[in-house]
């Protein structure tokens, strides 16, 4: 990684409901081989925006994540193309 800047913001929406947002700019050094034609490709800088909605209760949390909200197309280490926008939901029990 040549340069990376990350900014996170968390805020309360209502009662036990909150949201968090993370934006990150990444500029990776180097190149990777495009295996379809054998050419060397420079890594391109990219910006990612992720968000989370969270219900925080005494005994459990319920959350929903949205990753790569802007559907940014980018290649990570080794030129592996990363997924576009994707979602996760879950429950975390507090024992």
N, C-alpha and C positions, 0 to 999 in steps of 0.2 A: 504494500500500500504506500503510495507516494504522499497523498493528502487525504484526510478524512475530517469532516466537521459534522457534529451531531447536536441537534437542539431538541430538548424534550420539554413539554408543557403538560401539567396536570391541573385539572380543575374540577370542582364539585358542580354537579348539575342540579341535584335535588336530594335532600335527605341522605340516603345511603348510596345514591347513584353518582358516579364520577366518570370522567373521561381522561384519557391521556393521549397525546399526540407526539410522534417522534419523526423528525425530518433529518435525513442525513445525505450529505454530499460526499461521494467517494471518487477518488482519482487513483487508479491502480497503475503502478509502473510496469513496464515490460510488454511482452507480446505473447500471443498464443498461436498455435497452428490450427488453421481451418482444415479439418480432416476431409471435407468434401472436395477440396482442390489443392491442399498442401501449402497454401499461402500463409505467410506470417501476418497476423492482424494485431495492430496496437489496441490495447485496452482503451475504451472510451470512458470518460467520466460520466457519472449518473447521479440522479437525485431520487431518493426513496421517501415516501410518506406512509407511515403506519399509524393506526389508531386503535384504541381499546375503550370499550364501555364496560364498566365494572359495577356490580351491585355487591356491596360489602356488608355482610351480616355477621353476627357474633359467632355462629357456628359454620358458616360457609360463605364462599364467594361465587358469584356467577359472572362470567365474562364472555364478551364477543370481540374478536380481533378482526381487523381488516388490514392486510399487509399489501404493500405495493399498490396503494390506492390509486395512484396516477397511471397504473398499468405500464410502468417504465420497462422498456426492453433493454436488457443488459446481460453481459457475460461475466461470470465470476472466474475464479481460478481455473486454468486449463481450458478456458473458452466455453465452459458449460453454460448454456443459456438458462437463465433463472426463470421461474414461473412469473406470470403476470399477476394481476390482482387475485388474492385468495383470502379465504375466510376460515376462522376457527372459532368454535364455541366450547365452553367447558364449565365445569363445576369443581371447586376446590374445597374439600372438607377440612375444617380446623379441629384437630383433636386435642 
